[in-house]
Amino acid sequence: MHAIAAFIAALFLAAPAFADIAIGIVGPMTGPDAPTGEQVRRGAEAAVDDINAKGGVLGQKLRLSVKDDVDDPRQAVASANQLASEGVIAVVGHVASGASIPASKVYDEEGMVMVSPASTNPELTEQGFDAVFRLCGRDDRQGAVAAAFILEKFPGANIAIIHDKTAYGQGLADIVRAELAKAGVKKVLFDTITRGERDFSALTSKMKEAKIDVIYYGGYHSEGGLMVRQMRDQKFNAVFIGADDLTTLTFWTITGSSGQGSYVSFMADPRKNPAAAEAVDKIRATGYEPESYTLFSYAAVQLLADAMTRAGKADPAAMAKIMHEQSFDTVLGSIDFDKKGDVGTQGFVMYQWRDGNYHQLD
């Protein structure tokens, strides 16, 4: 009996296992940037559910392995190493550029595919890694759009550029300053804040004294929202302009009516793309609004699944080669990547916060 039982057990161990295909999802699931992490998680989950409902990929189901990097570089590297140890072949993430850039080195060393839905710092795709991609636009494009907007709408204004010393925020601020300088704008107040800072009264007083008309802020919505609210509380009504991280409803939760009239840059609203209609309806049916980067994460899962299907195997190198050479139909529309891993179709436009939501300008 013992010999028969051992033989049967050996047969089961030798049988091929049709395990799920694991995809990593990494972002700030906790901390001040958790709203953006939730966008990325919700979008990926919705895509996995839809793909699995249609039979999965290569006869297998997709499964998400979710990691929380708190938008912290060290935790991002730790999360990347955890995913590698789990045998994950592809990752949707990270969110913050300061997290994506160090984590991308791990993915490159481990032979994994990385698709960031939200990291905009140019350095991410300038490193020369074969399997690192992004679905959003780059900050050299975003900063140029913001600078052009300032020059067109506020000629002759006294300008302040503030950043939070992160790879994302400082990168944007440096680009805007350089673009303004090219246009002959030389007198600019350039200052910094620190992530987690909550009292901006001294900075506000400094800007009031300098008679600042327009503020460009490179940084995240948590500090940006507090800055706007405190500025308005001190009766300082300079125009406030931020970037894509401020396109989350949490920004308005922080500012309240003080956020009225603030400007932000972001890609054209993907919710209005006809290709996204079905996904948007399904996500809204769960009680969640697919704002900001939700559909970018959904699209990342879509194209990873499509690349596996076209490769005929869940092989990162084969997938990356196909992703560089072919185009993909997603909720964002048709997507194709250049040699660096940047997407060629994501341009930036300007929005304005009005009555609790951000509206694209004509």
C-alpha angles and dihedrals in degrees: 000000000000092000092050092048091049091049092052091047090051090052091054091048091050094048116103112260117222095207125178118269106245121216120187122229116193132178144107101311089165134024131050093318095050093115089066091045089054091052091054094045094047093049093049093046092051092050093048091049092050094046094046091048087059094052103281124247126313090348092305134101123244118237128191123224105199121204130182115221095170085219086283119138096220094047089046091058091046090051091049091052091048091053091048091052089052092057094247109165101194136028134204103206175332115208107197116059089223088061098038097053098058093037091053089065089060093049091049092050092047095046096243130144116242125194115180114200094192117018107114105174109117093225092074093073097028092073094084098241114157098214104038115105139166131204097199128073125267126257093239085066095039094048092048091052091050093048092049089050091052092048093049100042102033109032113178094013124149102244133204122194114199127181138177098229093248123129087252100044099039091044091056094044092051092051094049091048091049092048092049090048090053087056091052099259104141107157104078128146106227117192142151142223131194127245109257093028113140107177115072098162095111092049091048092051090049092053093045090053090050089051092235115190101181131031123198110196123196107193149065131316097246095065093029092056093050091047092054093047093049092046091055091045087058091050091248106145104180115148110265120213124182139165140250098298088067091065093092124103087233088073089064091043087060098040102035111187089342087079092062110126097013114143128222136178122228140143118279108289106274091201088073093056110108089221089063098050097099094045092046092052092049094048093046089051087064090059095256126116110224094225130165111341099005095101092042088061091046089053092049091059091045095055094043089054091046092049090052091050093050091046090049090225141056093254118141097208093050091045093050092050091053092045090056094047107037140049126239133210110228141154086273090057125249112352129196130167131218125225091277094052096254120136113239100209105058111100125169128244133181127257134186128214111236129164097345101318141069118249127198113242119236 
